[in-house]
Amino acid sequence: MLKLRPTILDKYIIRKFIGTYLSALLIIIGIVIIFDISEKIDNFVQNQAPLNEIIFNYYANFIPYFMNMFSPMFVFVTVIFFTSKLAANSEIIAILSGGISFNRMLYPYILSSVFITIFSLLLNLYIIPPANSGRLAFENKYVKKQFINTERHIHYQINPGEFVYLESFSNFSKSGMKFTLEKMDGHKMLSKLSAENAVWDSLSRSWKLYNYYHRVFDERGVQTITKGAELDTTINLTYEDLSTRTNMVQTLSFNQLNKLIDIQKMRGDKLVKFALIEKHTRLALPFAAIILTIIGVSLSSRKKRGGIGMNIGIGIALSFSYILFLRFSQMFVHSGVLPPWLALWVPNILYGAIALLLYRLAPK
């Protein structure tokens, strides 16, 4: 049975783990910021972005987003680096020769990775969404071109039994062409409201319909027709629903994201895939720290000829392959091959199996 009370050796490994992890973060983030500035400097100058907004609205919010996105890579390279150094200096041999089992030696690594997992999960759920809000607002204002909705033949179920159709929508003029609102009871139509144009009124947060034609059906199927030049109507569909980028889901808290998913499912909105991918990525990504830590220790705990260069190369290759696989698994969602929850957990399942295999083969 493992003794779980931390020892001097545990504290030494934890200090090495967390210290190297934070050092790697600072170095890589510094390099990335330099490259990002060189890439976007023309946009900053051309659009006259204020220095305080660049620093506090963009890069202050960019750092936690980037740090969490590549956290698995940082964890893996960290474990590979300092464990390989321990092995090269024969410290692991001394630890195992002193009667400490490989399982017990792994204990402080797991503690450290669990701490990083919890920290990453908290970032994903509570810190990064509001940070993304500021970062994306800055990008939309100073870096990216204004979003243009080019979608045609837009269909939404805005409430149970209520269906909206727009032939096209322009977010510049906040108007849609060929508007239709149908209310159904099962297969029976209760009413149908049609209009040549629908224009969003930002002040009243309602739609102004022009050249409308309204048909209402009674229980016997007899219809009453009214028509006119202009009509104000409020429905469960806003300008923001039709004019936001798909990355808007990154700015929502976990509760807001779940509410959006419920609404989009009810509407039959195909953009629900992006919200589901964001939700399950937030939950799956942090646990990679534990899996990749086990792989890293198992790979680098054996002393090898040629130093630690080979281990670091393997570590970087595997960590990048994990991140690439995580991104590629999103294609399974868009293509409909796998449900979102499974597709985003497939990398963890696969690399978890690899971790188990390497753990069994690791030197005891």
C-alpha positions in Angstrom: 0.0 0.0 0.0 1.3 3.4 -1.0 2.1 5.9 1.8 0.4 9.1 0.5 1.9 11.5 3.0 4.4 13.7 1.0 8.0 13.0 1.7 11.1 15.1 1.1 11.5 13.3 -2.2 7.9 14.1 -3.2 8.4 17.7 -2.4 11.6 17.8 -4.4 9.9 16.2 -7.5 6.8 18.5 -7.2 9.0 21.6 -6.9 11.0 20.5 -10.0 7.7 19.7 -11.9 5.9 22.9 -11.1 9.0 25.1 -11.4 10.0 23.7 -14.8 6.4 24.0 -16.0 6.1 27.6 -15.0 9.5 28.4 -16.5 8.5 26.7 -19.8 5.2 28.7 -19.8 7.0 32.0 -19.4 9.6 31.3 -22.1 7.1 30.0 -24.7 4.5 32.8 -24.0 7.2 35.4 -24.4 8.2 33.9 -27.8 4.6 33.6 -28.9 3.8 37.2 -28.0 6.8 38.4 -30.0 5.7 36.5 -33.0 2.1 37.6 -32.6 3.2 41.3 -32.4 5.3 40.9 -35.6 2.3 39.4 -37.3 -0.3 41.9 -36.2 1.8 45.1 -36.0 0.5 46.4 -39.4 -3.1 46.0 -38.2 -2.4 47.8 -35.0 -0.8 50.7 -36.8 -3.3 50.8 -39.7 -6.3 50.8 -37.3 -4.7 53.0 -34.7 -5.1 50.6 -31.8 -4.3 52.4 -28.5 -1.3 51.0 -26.6 -3.3 50.5 -23.4 -5.9 48.4 -25.3 -3.2 46.3 -27.0 -1.7 45.5 -23.6 -4.7 45.2 -21.3 -7.6 44.2 -23.7 -5.7 42.0 -26.0 -2.4 40.5 -24.6 -3.6 40.4 -21.0 -6.5 38.2 -22.2 -4.5 36.4 -24.8 -2.0 34.9 -22.3 -4.5 32.7 -20.3 -6.2 31.6 -23.5 -2.9 30.5 -25.1 -1.5 29.1 -21.9 -4.5 26.8 -21.5 -4.7 25.8 -25.1 -1.1 24.5 -25.1 -1.0 23.4 -21.5 -0.8 19.6 -22.4 2.3 20.3 -24.5 3.9 22.4 -21.7 3.2 19.6 -19.1 4.6 16.9 -21.4 7.8 18.7 -22.3 8.3 19.6 -18.7 8.0 16.0 -17.5 10.2 14.7 -20.3 12.9 17.4 -19.6 13.4 17.2 -15.9 12.7 13.4 -15.6 15.3 12.8 -18.3 17.8 14.9 -16.3 17.0 12.9 -13.2 17.7 9.7 -15.2 20.8 11.1 -16.8 22.2 12.0 -13.4 21.4 8.4 -12.1 19.0 9.9 -9.5 16.1 7.6 -10.6 18.4 4.6 -10.2 19.3 5.8 -6.7 15.6 6.3 -5.9 14.6 2.8 -7.1 17.6 1.2 -5.5 16.6 2.8 -2.1 13.5 0.6 -2.0 11.0 3.1 -3.5 8.8 1.5 -6.2 8.1 3.0 -9.6 4.5 3.4 -8.5 5.5 5.4 -5.4 7.9 7.5 -7.4 5.1 8.3 -9.8 2.9 9.7 -6.9 4.3 13.3 -6.8 4.0 13.5 -10.6 0.3 12.6 -10.4 -0.2 15.1 -7.6 1.4 17.8 -9.7 -0.6 16.9 -12.8 -3.9 16.8 -10.8 -3.1 20.3 -9.5 -2.5 21.5 -13.1 -5.7 19.7 -14.3 -7.8 21.5 -11.6 -6.2 24.8 -12.4 -6.8 24.3 -16.1 -10.4 23.3 -15.5 -11.0 26.4 -13.4 -9.4 28.6 -16.2 -11.7 27.0 -18.8 -14.9 27.4 -16.8 -14.5 30.8 -15.1 -11.4 32.8 -16.2 -10.9 32.3 -19.9 -14.5 33.0 -21.2 -14.6 36.6 -19.9 -10.9 37.0 -21.0 -11.9 35.8 -24.5 -14.7 38.4 -24.6 -12.2 41.2 -24.3 -9.7 39.5 -26.7 -12.2 38.8 -29.4 -13.8 42.3 -29.1 -10.3 43.7 -29.7 -9.6 41.4 -32.7 -13.0 42.3 -34.3 -12.3 46.0 -33.9 -8.6 46.2 -34.9 -7.5 43.0 -36.5 -10.3 41.1 -38.3 -12.6 42.4 -41.0 -16.2 43.0 -40.1 -18.3 39.8 -40.1 -20.6 39.4 -43.1 -23.4 37.0 -43.0 -23.5 35.3 -46.4 -25.9 32.5 -45.4 -29.1 32.1 -47.5 -32.4 30.3 -46.8 -32.2 30.6 -43.0 -34.6 28.4 -41.1 -35.1 28.5 -37.3 -37.5 27.0 -34.8 -37.7 29.9 -32.4 -40.2 28.3 -30.0 -42.0 24.9 -30.0 -44.3 25.1 -33.0 -42.9 28.5 -34.3 -40.8 28.6 -37.4 -39.0 31.5 -39.0 -37.6 31.7 -42.5 -35.4 34.3 -44.1 -34.3 34.1 -47.7 -31.2 36.2 -46.8 -30.0 38.5 -44.1 -27.5 41.5 -44.2 -25.9 42.4 -40.9 -24.8 45.8 -42.5 -28.4 47.0 -42.9 -29.8 44.7 -40.2 -32.4 43.5 -42.6 -33.7 40.3 -44.1 -35.5 39.5 -47.3 -38.6 37.3 -47.7 -39.5 36.9 -44.0 -42.0 34.2 -42.9 -43.2 33.3 -39.4 -45.3 30.1 -39.2 -47.1 28.9 -36.1 -48.0 25.2 -36.1 -50.0 22.8 -33.9 -48.5 19.5 -34.9 -49.2 19.3 -38.7 -51.9 22.0 -38.5 -51.0 25.6 -39.4 -52.4 28.2 -37.0 -51.1 31.3 -38.7 -48.6 32.5 -41.3 -47.0 36.0 -41.3 -45.1 36.9 -44.4 -43.3 40.1 -45.3 -41.1 41.4 -48.1 -38.5 42.9 -45.7 -37.8 42.5 -42.0 -35.6 45.2 -40.4 -34.1 45.0 -36.9 -34.9 48.0 -34.6 -32.1 48.2 -32.0 -34.0 50.6 -29.8 -37.1 48.6 -29.3 -35.3 45.3 -30.0 -38.0 44.2 -32.3 -38.5 43.6 -36.0 -40.2 46.0 -38.4 -42.0 44.1 -41.1 -42.7 45.9 -44.4 -45.4 44.9 -46.9 -46.7 42.2 -44.6 -49.4 39.6 -45.2 -50.9 37.8 -42.2 -53.1 34.7 -42.4 -54.8 33.2 -39.3 -56.7 29.9 -39.4 -59.6 29.1 -37.1 -60.5 25.6 -35.9 -62.5 24.9 -39.1 -59.6 25.9 -41.3 -61.2 29.2 -42.3 -58.6 31.9 -42.7 -58.7 35.6 -41.8 -56.3 37.7 -43.9 -54.9 41.1 -42.9 -52.2 43.0 -44.7 -50.4 46.4 -44.4 -47.3 48.5 -45.1 -45.6 48.2 -41.7 -45.9 46.0 -38.6 -43.8 45.8 -35.4 -43.3 42.3 -34.1 -41.2 40.7 -31.3 -40.1 37.2 -31.7 -37.5 34.9 -30.0 -34.8 35.8 -32.6 -32.5 38.8 -32.5 -30.0 40.6 -34.7 -27.2 39.1 -32.6 -28.4 35.6 -33.3 -27.9 36.3 -37.0 -24.7 38.4 -36.9 -22.2 36.8 -34.5 -19.1 34.8 -35.4 -18.9 31.1 -34.6 -16.1 31.8 -32.1 -18.6 33.8 -30.0 -19.1 30.6 -27.9 -15.6 31.1 -26.5 -16.8 34.1 -24.6 -19.7 32.4 -22.8 -19.6 31.0 -19.2 -20.3 27.3 -18.8 -24.0 28.0 -17.8 -24.5 30.4 -20.7 -23.0 27.9 -23.1 -25.4 25.2 -21.9 -28.3 27.6 -22.3 -27.1 28.4 -25.8 -26.9 24.7 -26.7 -30.5 24.2 -25.5 -31.7 27.1 -27.6 -29.8 26.1 -30.7 -31.0 22.5 -30.5 -34.6 23.7 -30.2 -34.1 26.0 -33.2 -32.4 23.3 -35.2 -29.4 25.7 -35.6 -26.5 24.0 -37.3 -24.1 26.2 -35.4 -24.9 24.1 -32.3 -21.9 22.0 -33.3 -19.5 24.8 -32.5 -21.1 25.3 -29.0 -20.9 21.5 -28.3 -17.3 21.3 -29.4 -16.4 24.3 -27.1 -18.2 22.7 -24.2 -16.5 19.3 -24.4 -13.1 20.7 -25.3 -13.3 22.7 -22.0 -13.9 19.5 -20.1 -11.6 17.1 -21.9 -8.5 19.2 -22.5 -7.5 19.6 -18.8 -7.3 15.9 -18.1 -4.6 15.5 -20.8 -2.2 16.8 -18.2 -2.5 13.5 -16.1 -2.4 11.3 -19.2 0.6 12.9 -20.7 2.4 13.0 -17.4 2.2 9.2 -17.1 3.5 8.9 -20.7 6.3 11.4 -20.0 7.5 9.6 -16.9 7.3 6.2 -18.5 9.3 7.3 -21.5 12.0 9.3 -19.8 12.7 7.4 -16.6 15.2 5.1 -18.2 18.8 6.4 -18.6 19.7 6.5 -22.3 22.9 7.0 -24.2 23.2 10.4 -26.0 21.6 12.4 -23.2 18.1 13.9 -23.0 17.9 15.2 -26.6 16.1 12.2 -27.9 13.5 12.2 -25.0 12.8 15.9 -25.5 12.3 15.3 -29.3 9.9 12.5 -28.6 8.1 14.6 -26.0 7.6 17.5 -28.4 6.4 15.2 -31.2 3.9 13.4 -29.0 2.5 16.5 -27.4 2.0 18.2 -30.8 0.4 15.0 -32.1 -2.1 15.2 -29.2 -3.0 18.8 -29.9 -3.3 18.0 -33.6 -5.4 15.0 -32.9 -7.7 17.1 -30.6 -8.2 19.6 -33.4 -8.7 16.9 -36.0 -11.3 15.1 -33.8 -13.5 18.2 -34.3 -13.9 17.1 -37.9 -15.6 14.0 -36.7 -18.3 16.3 -35.2 -18.8 18.5 -38.3 -19.0 15.4 -40.5 -21.4 13.7 -38.2 -19.2 10.6 -37.7 -19.2 10.8 -33.9 -21.2 12.7 -31.3 -19.4 15.7 -29.9 -18.8 14.3 -26.4 -17.2 11.2 -27.8 -15.2 12.9 -30.5 -13.5 15.3 -28.1 -12.7 12.6 -25.6 -11.3 10.2 -28.2 -7.7 11.7 -27.9 -7.8 11.2 -24.1 -9.1 7.6 -24.5 -6.4 6.8 -27.1 -3.5 8.5 -25.3 -4.8 7.0 -22.0 -4.4 3.5 -23.5 -0.9 4.5 -24.7 -0.1 5.8 -21.2 -1.3 2.5 -19.6 0.8 0.4 -22.1 4.0 2.5 -21.5 3.4 2.4 -17.7 3.3 -1.3 -17.7 6.5 -1.4 -19.8 8.3 1.2 -17.7 11.3 0.2 -15.6 10.2 -0.9 -12.1 
